[in-house]
Amino acid sequence: MIEKKQKPALFDALFPIVILLFLLFLAVYFFGDDSSSGPNQIALMLCAGIACLIGLKNGYKRDEIEIGITKGISLTLGAILILLAVGSLIGTWLLAGTVPTMIYFGLQILEPQYFYVSCCVVCALVALCIGSSWTVAATIGVALMGVSSGIDASGPMTAGAIISGAYFGDKLSPLSDTTNLASAIAGTELFVHIKNMMWSTVPCFAITLIIFFCFGINSTDQVPNSQIEQLLVSLENEFFIAWYLLLPLFITLFLAVKKMPAFPAIGIGAIAGAVWAVLFQQELILSYANDGLSTLEANTMVVWQVMFSGVALDTGNKAIDNLLSGGGMGSMLNTIWLIISAMTFGSIMEKVGLLRRVVESLMSVTNSVASLISTTIVTAFGTNCIAADQYIAIVMPGRMFKEEYKRRQLAPENLSRALEDGGTVTAPLIPWNTCGAYMQSVLLINPLEYAVFCFFNWLSPIIGIAFAITGFKVKALVVKTLDKGVKLSPAAIK
């Protein structure tokens, strides 16, 4: 006998979400910046239990729910492997002198008053070339955070500039996985999708650059040359500095441009850093090694240790120690804990139909083209909050709204742009989202601190909704016939 599952009521769907928001608020109230180091995970797991009980009440079996959890968590295994690889990469690049060299040259090149806008532009260009905001943050971003400490710039604002630039480049790059995913889900040709996004994305980025320029001019004090010189001398004393120590960076970026997946590309970059450390940082490695070890044993032990536990300098100079310590796979375990907790909650919500019920209630109020596009953007953002993963935030709303866009005779590039505006760029703003957790682990700034400075990431959904309301660049569906295309106007559809 097949048991019939009961469709969840709207109260069923909203109850775990409301409780989660309340618990997350309490986590921040009680623990502040440490809320992502355990409190948020507990909140997510408790609400996962509530969602599970609602599913059982509605006729779902425990085995079904467990399968849903397993499937959901399995979707993040790629991200988890990337996180572990990034931890090793940061550790070996610190030991090899790659990150110190980037900081060394950055301190001499980047002017403090133009620092934020420079961060944004550099990250945008690199992300556009390689199509990965995560790789940009783990490579260029780490070095720029180091430079920001050297010139006494704001850490949260620097992180906001890095993320704004990285997500602009990621969004418009034909190499980006999210860009390809959004176009595929909506049924849009890739370059049609990118061209259509430029109408909103380029103005968003231009406004973002203006804001960062103004912040840099007005709020960044001129750092005394003596302070920068002292930091440069400290870097030279602790590390061997040379331009060719940047080769592990170039190898990683080259592999990314060649469309090698992020995990092997970053893993190879970490190994390159280990090799460079052995070749060029012998004095530093031997200072780390235990007494009585041969040179071969010392190199093997230190490089191995750095890959799992990172670098922990003890030079007596607190600024240098804080600047150039970190990395290792172990540093990513808290983030992995957060991702697994968030995906457990999101997977249950999706499996027992609670997430779909929320989306269906939103679809009931989409009585115009403007409200349909705006609802798509809001739903993608909401899915990022609930399901904690940008890929789900693109796929689920894309599948659910696709037929409605066809019915309204709207071109599919409207849907793909809305998915990117609400799904791709808002993911790093949410602390328990895979992207927010990743950025915190790499840049070492809590999303609650940097989110306010991610101007591009906030402007994208806002301008996307504004375009929907005004009808600007809302494209009608073109039905191809044997002799010509026939355009159908969405403005005529009520």
Sequence and secondary structure as in RCSB ss.txt:
>XXXX:A:sequence
MIEKKQKPALFDALFPIVILLFLLFLAVYFFGDDSSSGPNQIALMLCAGIACLIGLKNGYKRDEIEIGITKGISL
TLGAILILLAVGSLIGTWLLAGTVPTMIYFGLQILEPQYFYVSCCVVCALVALCIGSSWTVAATIGVALMGVSSG
IDASGPMTAGAIISGAYFGDKLSPLSDTTNLASAIAGTELFVHIKNMMWSTVPCFAITLIIFFCFGINSTDQVPN
SQIEQLLVSLENEFFIAWYLLLPLFITLFLAVKKMPAFPAIGIGAIAGAVWAVLFQQELILSYANDGLSTLEANT
MVVWQVMFSGVALDTGNKAIDNLLSGGGMGSMLNTIWLIISAMTFGSIMEKVGLLRRVVESLMSVTNSVASLIST
TIVTAFGTNCIAADQYIAIVMPGRMFKEEYKRRQLAPENLSRALEDGGTVTAPLIPWNTCGAYMQSVLLINPLEY
AVFCFFNWLSPIIGIAFAITGFKVKALVVKTLDKGVKLSPAAIK
>XXXX:A:secstr
         HHHHHHHHHHHHHHHHHHHHHHGGGGGGTHHHHHHHHHHHHHHHHHHHTT  HHHHHHHHHHHHHT
THHHHHHHHHHHHHHHHHHHHTHHHHHHHHHHHHS GGGHHHHHHHHHHHHHHHH  HHHHIIIIIHHHHHHHHH
TT  HHHHHHHHHHHHHHHHHH TT HHHHHHHHHHT  HHHHHHHHHHHHHHHHHHHHHHHHHHHHHH     H
HHHHHHHHHHHHHS   GGGGHHHHHHHHHHHTT  HHHHHHHHHHHHHHHHHHH HHHHHHHS TT  HHHHHH
HHHHHHHHH B   SS HHHHHHS B SGGGGHHHHHHHHHHHHHHHHHHHTTHHHHHHHHHHTT  SHHHHHHH
HHHHHHHHHHHH  HHHHHHHHHHHHHHHHHHTTB HHHHHHHHIIIIITTGGGSTTSHHHHHHHHHH   HHHH
GGG HHHHHHHHHHHHHHHHTTT  B EEE SS EEE  GGG  
